[in-house]
Amino acid sequence: MTERGGPAARAVLQQCLQARLQVRPAEEPSKEPSKEPAEAQFVQIDRGMVIYICFFKGATDDILPKMVSTLLNVRLCETDSGKTVSVSELPGSLLIVPQATLGGKVKGRAMQYHDNIGKEDGRRLYGAFVSLCEEELAAASAEVKVKHGTYGNRQVLKLDTNGPYTHLMDF
């Protein structure tokens, strides 16, 4: 909780069979004939989990260890045999997606994001969150590949799931 009384962060977890996230859009063709436009860049994971993450005003690095521990160790991933395990117990993948829209509130017929953290603080916390996830999975010798999106950019996501197995968590 923050001093404003609400959560410091929100996460949504989605089990997936595979996911593909565009992390950089294609560049428009240049008027300079010698310059080739850059193609769009993507990251992709196979079976595992997608974590969408949003930080609110007042969030600090203090919440990151608890968030990472909870999100990586909660048993939400289904194995081929039907057993439910944590993502850190899988040979699988983790895709972390910055998702500022999780902080939206409806006002009239529009969405407002006044409780979201500022862009620079959010970028820093997001980077620290990704690094901590990578470190914890490496320390646990987990066979989990970690991919992540780009904070502050519009991203395109393609996701295949084996059921609407989505969970919301506030920290």
C-alpha positions, -999 to +999 in steps of 0.1 A: +000+000+000+011+036-006+006+066+015-024+074-007-040+042+007-042+022-025-020-005-040+015+003-051+013-020-081-011-043-099-003-074-119-023-097-141-011-132-147-021-151-178-012-187-185-002-192-221+007-218-247+027-191-266+028-154-269+044-129-293+050-093-283+060-065-307+086-044-288+094-020-315+073-010-345+086-010-380+100+024-392+083+043-420+103+042-452+128+070-454+130+096-481+167+089-482+172+060-507+203+048-489+185+042-456+166+010-452+136+012-428+140-010-398+116-039-395+094-044-364+110-063-335+093-090-315+100-112-285+083-146-283+077-172-256+063-207-257+044-224-228+045-204-196+030-172-182+025-136-192+028-110-164+012-076-171+025-050-146+015-015-136+029+007-109+010+034-091+021+068-075+041+061-044+055+028-055+091+022-044+117-005-049+106-019-015+077-038-030+097-055-057+110-085-038+076-095-025+060-090-059+086-111-077+085-138-051+047-140-052+044-139-089+071-164-097+061-189-069+023-189-070+010-222-085-010-211-116+007-230-145-007-262-156+016-291-166+008-316-194-004-340-166-028-313-153-008-306-121-006-269-111+029-256-105+046-222-103+063-207-134+096-212-116+089-250-115+083-252-153+106-258-181+089-228-198+088-191-205+079-159-188+068-127-208+067-095-188+046-067-203+043-032-190+006-024-189-002+012-176-039+007-185-042-015-155-043+017-135-072+032-153-104+044-136-137+052-154-148+088-152-180+094-172-173+078-205-135+081-204-106+064-187-083+084-165-048+073-152-042+099-125-030+072-100-003+058-123+033+064-114+053+090-135+069+077-167+106+079-155+099+063-121+077+036-138+105+028-163+130+025-135+108+002-114+098-019-144+135-024-153+143-034-117+113-057-117+125-075-149+160-078-135+148-092-102+127-118-120+157-129-141+179-130-110+155-150-089+149-176-117+186-179-124+193-184-087+166-211-085+182-228-115+148-226-131+145-237-168+125-205-175+133-181-204+125-145-196+114-121-223+100-086-217+083-057-234+094-021-237+082+004-211+063+034-225+058+020-260+026+009-276+030-029-281+011-055-301+005-088-284-006-121-299-015-147-272-026-183-273-040-197-241-054-231-231-082-215-212-092-181-197-069-186-168-063-150-157-055-137-122-054-101-109-031-092-079-026-060-061+005-053-041 
